[in-house]
Amino acid sequence: MHATGLKCVFCQATYSLEPLYECAACTGLLEVVYDRTQADDPRALLPISKQDRIHLGEGETSLLSAPRLAKRLGIKELLLKCEFMNPTGSFKDRPVAIGISKAVEFGFQKVIAASSGNGAASVSAYAARAGLEAIILVPESTPIEKVRQTLAYGAKVIRVKGPYSNCFSLAKQLGESQNIFNLTTTLLNPYTVEGNKAVAHELYEQMKGFVPDVIYVPIGAGPLLIGIYRGYEEARHFHEGTKLPRMAGIQATGNNPIATAFTLGESVVRSEPNPQTIAGGIADGLVGYEKDGTYTLQIVNQSNGFVLDVSDARILEAQILLAEEEGVFVEPSAAAGIAGLMKSLEEHRISENDSVVVVLTGHGLKDMGNVRVASEVPTIENGMEQLLGVVGK
């Protein structure tokens, strides 16, 4: 392990490797610092040792070419990073695996997390794997598929009325008052964010050192986007001449605080108290932790990227298009990345010759609320004539 401490991303104050969630000097976000001179590969830059890692086989997800969809959208190349192939069906397994490992290292017996669903299932699964107790707070509107999956692993699940930010606040209060390790996968826990870097490390290897021009990431608070960009920064340290990708953060129109700040040219993100979108995984209004959005915006600007929002109608269109054109079924939050690509092409934010990667964050089976209903499926009598009447001769 090459981690040497924690550092505030805003005021640069430093701390030892301990269970901290914010800077004592300015309440800013913390990140892990490494001694890169002692490592020979970016994959070694994690805050845990390999032998101490709690894992369920997360990572090494497929990178699929999407030629039919690329042709339909009018771009040269489109690649899909299939994060829904992780053990619990979403990218959250990467940060949670690191976070759970740190919980065990620090001696915690209990963990807590606020989640819109994917993080809930992941924390519950990895806590079970590690033999820890898990308390999970989810919004009342969380898809039942995600609630049932979380319950299956044995966690104590509590639904909280109102938006996700209510869950975040309560989990933070309970964690602090009862000394429970907080695995909420925003930017609160500096260790979990480090797990997201592996997406970049894998992309670098899968693309044989070629770096895409633009990477599209659906974002709520933005830890995945930050982790990917940080991973490429590490790759550049070890591989001289490596360029950095432009990062495209995609939000839903009904919850777009970071996109709004980007559009207005502002440097500080304001929260959205009442998110309204079918994309529950990115319905994070940032109430009480607006600094997460501000830092994400800072990273996007640093990459010369952009943040935009897409309507629920466009998200559903993208979900269907991806499934029918490429055979890839993702939840609405993940489809937002494809919807964002479509919109950015219309707005000429990228060119048709740019190489593009879209990170598909969660499996379609995790949120079935807006999938075509069963009543649209015809029922016939057992006979060839009836069958031909439906499919045609």
SULDAVEN-V259646 format. One record per backbone hydrogen bond with DSSP energy under -1.0 kcal/mol. NH is the residue of the N-H (numbers start at 1). CO is the residue of the C=O. E is the energy in kcal/mol with one decimal. If there is no record, write none. Layout:
((NH,CO,E) (NH,CO,E))
This chain:
((4,33,-3.0) (5,33,-1.2) (6,15,-2.9) (7,31,-2.5) (8,13,-2.7) (9,29,-2.6) (12,8,-1.0) (15,6,-2.6) (18,16,-1.3) (20,18,-2.1) (23,28,-2.5) (27,23,-2.2) (31,7,-2.4) (33,5,-3.0) (35,2,-2.5) (36,34,-1.0) (38,35,-1.4) (39,36,-1.3) (44,41,-1.7) (45,42,-1.8) (46,44,-1.8) (52,49,-1.1) (53,50,-1.1) (64,80,-2.6) (66,78,-2.6) (70,66,-2.4) (71,67,-2.3) (72,68,-2.1) (73,69,-2.2) (74,70,-1.3) (75,70,-2.4) (76,352,-3.0) (79,356,-2.5) (80,64,-3.2) (81,358,-2.2) (82,62,-2.7) (83,81,-1.8) (83,360,-1.1) (85,82,-1.6) (86,83,-1.4) (89,86,-2.0) (91,361,-1.8) (93,90,-1.3) (94,91,-1.9) (96,92,-2.3) (97,93,-2.0) (98,94,-1.2) (99,95,-2.5) (100,96,-3.2) (101,97,-1.5) (102,98,-2.0) (103,99,-2.1) (104,100,-2.3) (105,101,-2.2) (106,102,-2.8) (108,103,-2.4) (111,133,-2.7) (112,181,-2.4) (113,135,-1.9) (115,137,-2.6) (121,117,-1.9) (122,118,-2.0) (123,119,-2.9) (124,120,-2.2) (125,121,-2.3) (126,122,-2.8) (127,123,-2.3) (128,124,-1.9) (129,125,-2.1) (130,126,-1.8) (132,127,-3.0) (133,109,-2.3) (135,111,-2.2) (136,156,-3.1) (137,113,-2.6) (138,158,-2.4) (140,160,-1.9) (142,139,-1.9) (147,143,-1.7) (148,144,-2.7) (149,145,-2.0) (150,146,-2.1) (151,147,-2.4) (152,148,-1.9) (154,151,-1.9) (155,150,-1.1) (156,134,-2.7) (158,136,-2.9) (160,138,-2.7) (166,163,-1.5) (168,164,-2.1) (169,165,-2.2) (170,166,-2.3) (171,167,-2.7) (172,168,-2.1) (173,169,-2.3) (174,170,-2.7) (175,171,-2.5) (176,172,-2.1) (177,173,-2.4) (178,174,-2.2) (180,175,-2.0) (181,110,-1.6) (183,112,-3.3) (193,189,-1.1) (195,192,-1.5) (196,193,-1.4) (197,194,-1.1) (199,196,-1.4) (201,197,-1.9) (202,198,-2.6) (203,199,-2.3) (204,200,-2.6) (205,201,-1.6) (206,202,-3.5) (207,203,-2.3) (208,205,-1.6) (209,204,-3.4) (210,207,-1.8) (214,355,-1.9) (215,246,-2.4) (216,357,-2.9) (217,248,-2.8) (219,250,-2.8) (226,222,-2.2) (227,223,-2.6) (228,224,-2.5) (229,225,-2.2) (230,226,-2.6) (231,227,-2.2) (232,228,-1.9) (233,229,-2.0) (234,230,-1.9) (235,231,-2.1) (236,232,-2.3) (237,233,-1.3) (238,234,-1.6) (239,235,-2.1) (242,239,-1.8) (246,213,-2.5) (248,215,-2.9) (249,306,-2.1) (250,217,-2.4) (251,308,-2.5) (253,310,-2.5) (255,252,-2.2) (260,256,-2.7) (261,257,-1.8) (262,258,-2.3) (263,259,-2.6) (264,260,-2.2) (266,261,-2.5) (272,285,-2.6) (276,254,-2.0) (280,278,-1.9) (282,279,-1.8) (283,280,-1.4) (284,282,-1.4) (289,286,-1.6) (292,289,-1.9) (294,290,-2.1) (295,291,-2.4) (296,292,-2.2) (297,293,-2.6) (298,294,-1.9) (299,295,-2.1) (300,296,-2.4) (301,297,-2.5) (302,298,-2.1) (303,299,-1.7) (304,301,-1.3) (305,300,-2.7) (306,247,-1.5) (308,249,-1.9) (310,251,-2.1) (315,311,-2.0) (316,312,-2.4) (317,313,-2.0) (318,314,-2.4) (319,315,-2.3) (320,316,-2.2) (321,317,-2.4) (322,318,-2.6) (323,319,-1.7) (324,320,-2.8) (325,321,-2.5) (326,322,-1.8) (327,323,-1.4) (328,322,-1.3) (331,362,-1.7) (335,331,-2.3) (336,332,-1.2) (337,334,-1.5) (339,335,-2.4) (340,336,-2.5) (341,337,-1.7) (342,338,-2.3) (343,339,-2.2) (344,340,-2.5) (345,341,-1.8) (346,342,-1.7) (347,343,-1.9) (348,345,-1.0) (349,344,-2.8) (354,351,-1.5) (356,77,-1.1) (357,214,-2.1) (358,79,-2.5) (359,216,-2.6) (360,81,-2.5) (363,89,-2.2) (364,329,-1.9) (366,363,-1.5) (367,364,-1.4) (371,368,-1.4) (376,373,-1.9) (377,374,-2.2) (383,381,-1.7) (387,383,-1.9) (388,384,-2.9) (389,385,-1.5) (390,387,-1.2) (391,387,-2.5) (392,388,-2.1))
